[in-house]
């Protein structure tokens, strides 16, 4: 059965697109059939997959507006070994255009229905804001992967995102859930990093991925070459971390019989920011 994940965080600069690209490439390395969907008008996931966004004649915008079928817009990322539904700046028009169409919140879900059986995983990279594009992404998926830095204000942003997930789950997508929390730009030498990690585990238990993504120069350099880190430097710490994340996600997808745990998911209590030292 196809699993659809949205990589989301309403706070920018947390490694959302980096995670989308490298998770897609890592899952492909495990032999999985992958579609990466770029719903960010910046088109960074498109460029990071080796596709020139400026030269695109058909994008996800044309799919959302019903101008073309989903299959017509899909391209192949040779560097990532996955399929891509690309985006560019034209997607900004979708914010206005989608307001005028019927079932505006579920346009992407209907588009993906046409092709989902061709893939094992569909990864959606969405904008760092609560826009109609983000809502479409959340309505389309089974679960949300939240990349976040282990910093003071990150917990406040996480609370806001969980509230959004809850509301969309209530009104638009009953199967929507928090798939996992991914710690990015991770530095275990930082005491605040360890404090935030402890608090995340207290509130969310095994929803916090065991794998954390370290700060890594290769991860930052790879997009400028239009490649996932695995293609750019397969032995880098960043590449190995995302391979580990992919393996963890695949293992989680397998049915496991276990006793219910109080820490198996969101406790329902608001996340309280770690107190600043001093």
Residue pairs with C-beta under 8 A, 6 or more apart in sequence:
2 116
2 117
2 119
2 120
2 121
2 122
3 120
3 121
3 122
3 142
3 143
3 253
4 112
4 116
4 121
4 122
4 124
4 140
4 141
4 142
4 143
5 121
5 122
5 123
5 124
5 141
5 142
5 143
5 144
5 145
5 179
6 124
6 126
6 137
6 138
6 140
6 141
6 143
6 144
6 145
7 16
7 17
7 19
7 20
7 23
7 123
7 124
7 125
7 126
7 144
7 145
7 146
7 147
8 16
8 126
8 134
8 137
8 138
8 144
8 145
8 146
8 161
9 16
9 128
9 146
9 147
9 148
9 157
9 158
9 161
10 128
10 129
10 130
10 134
10 157
10 160
10 161
10 164
11 128
11 148
11 153
11 154
11 157
12 128
13 128
14 128
14 147
14 148
14 149
14 154
14 184
14 185
15 147
15 149
15 184
15 185
15 213
15 219
16 125
16 126
16 128
16 147
17 40
17 44
17 45
17 48
17 125
17 223
18 48
18 147
18 184
18 219
18 223
19 145
19 147
19 182
19 184
19 213
19 242
20 36
20 45
20 123
20 124
20 125
21 36
21 45
21 48
21 49
21 80
21 125
21 223
21 228
22 219
22 228
22 229
22 230
22 238
22 239
22 242
23 123
23 145
23 242
23 245
23 246
23 249
24 34
24 36
24 49
24 80
24 82
24 121
24 123
24 228
25 79
25 80
25 81
25 82
25 228
25 229
25 230
25 231
25 242
26 228
26 230
26 239
26 242
26 243
26 245
26 246
27 34
27 82
27 120
27 121
27 123
27 246
27 249
27 250
28 34
28 80
28 81
28 82
29 81
29 230
29 243
29 246
30 246
30 247
30 250
32 120
32 121
32 250
33 118
33 119
33 120
33 121
34 81
34 82
34 83
34 119
34 120
34 121
34 122
34 123
35 74
35 82
35 83
35 84
35 85
35 115
35 118
35 119
35 121
35 122
35 123
36 45
36 49
36 77
36 80
36 82
36 83
36 84
36 85
36 122
36 123
36 125
37 60
37 84
37 85
37 108
37 112
37 122
37 123
37 124
37 125
37 137
38 44
38 45
38 46
38 49
38 60
38 84
38 85
38 86
38 87
38 125
39 60
39 87
39 91
39 108
39 124
39 125
39 126
39 127
39 133
39 134
39 136
39 137
40 87
40 91
40 125
40 126
40 127
40 128
40 133
41 87
41 88
41 89
41 90
41 91
41 92
41 94
41 127
41 133
42 89
42 127
43 53
43 86
43 87
43 88
43 89
43 91
44 125
44 223
45 84
45 87
45 125
46 53
46 56
46 84
46 86
46 87
46 88
47 53
47 223
47 226
48 222
48 223
48 226
48 227
48 228
49 77
49 79
49 80
49 82
49 84
49 86
49 226
49 228
50 77
50 78
50 79
50 80
50 226
50 227
51 75
51 77
51 84
51 86
51 226
53 86
53 87
53 88
53 89
54 88
56 86
56 88
58 68
58 72
58 73
59 73
59 86
59 87
59 88
59 90
59 91
60 73
60 85
60 86
60 87
60 91
60 108
61 87
61 90
61 91
61 93
61 94
61 97
62 68
62 72
62 73
63 69
63 70
63 73
63 85
63 108
63 111
64 94
64 97
64 98
64 107
64 108
64 111
64 136
65 94
65 97
65 98
65 101
65 107
66 101
66 107
69 114
70 85
70 111
70 112
70 114
70 115
71 114
71 115
73 85
73 86
74 83
74 84
74 85
74 115
75 83
75 84
75 85
75 86
76 82
76 83
76 84
77 83
77 84
79 226
79 227
79 228
79 231
80 227
80 228
80 230
80 231
83 119
91 133
94 132
94 133
95 131
95 132
95 133
98 104
98 107
98 132
98 133
98 136
99 132
101 107
103 110
104 132
104 136
105 132
105 135
105 136
105 139
105 172
106 136
106 139
106 140
106 172
107 136
108 124
108 136
108 137
108 139
108 140
109 136
109 139
109 140
112 122
112 140
116 122
122 141
124 137
124 140
124 141
126 133
126 134
126 137
126 138
127 133
127 134
130 164
135 168
135 172
138 144
138 164
138 165
138 168
138 172
138 173
138 176
139 168
139 172
139 173
139 176
140 173
141 173
141 176
142 175
142 176
142 177
142 179
143 176
143 177
143 178
143 179
143 180
144 161
144 165
144 176
144 177
144 178
144 179
145 179
145 180
145 182
146 158
146 161
146 178
146 180
146 181
146 182
147 182
147 184
147 213
148 154
148 157
148 158
148 181
148 182
148 183
148 184
149 183
149 184
149 185
150 183
150 186
150 190
150 192
150 193
150 194
150 196
150 197
150 200
151 192
151 196
152 192
152 196
152 273
152 274
152 276
153 273
154 196
155 196
155 199
155 271
155 272
155 273
155 274
156 271
156 273
158 181
158 271
159 270
159 271
162 178
162 266
162 271
165 176
165 177
165 178
168 176
169 175
169 176
169 177
177 265
178 204
178 207
178 265
178 266
179 207
180 207
180 208
180 209
180 249
180 252
181 200
181 204
181 207
181 208
181 209
182 209
182 211
182 212
182 213
182 245
183 193
183 197
183 200
183 208
183 209
183 212
183 213
184 212
184 213
185 213
185 214
185 215
186 193
186 212
186 213
186 214
186 215
187 193
187 214
187 215
188 194
188 212
191 277
192 274
192 277
195 274
196 274
197 208
197 212
199 271
199 272
199 274
200 208
201 208
201 263
202 263
203 266
203 267
203 269
203 271
204 263
204 265
204 266
204 267
205 261
205 262
205 263
205 264
205 265
206 261
206 263
206 264
207 264
207 265
207 266
209 245
209 248
210 248
211 241
211 244
211 245
211 248
212 241
213 219
213 238
213 241
213 242
213 245
214 237
214 238
214 241
216 229
216 236
216 237
216 238
216 241
218 229
218 232
218 233
218 236
218 237
218 238
218 239
219 229
219 236
219 238
219 239
221 232
222 228
222 229
222 231
222 232
222 233
225 232
229 236
229 238
229 239
229 242
230 239
230 242
230 243
232 239
233 239
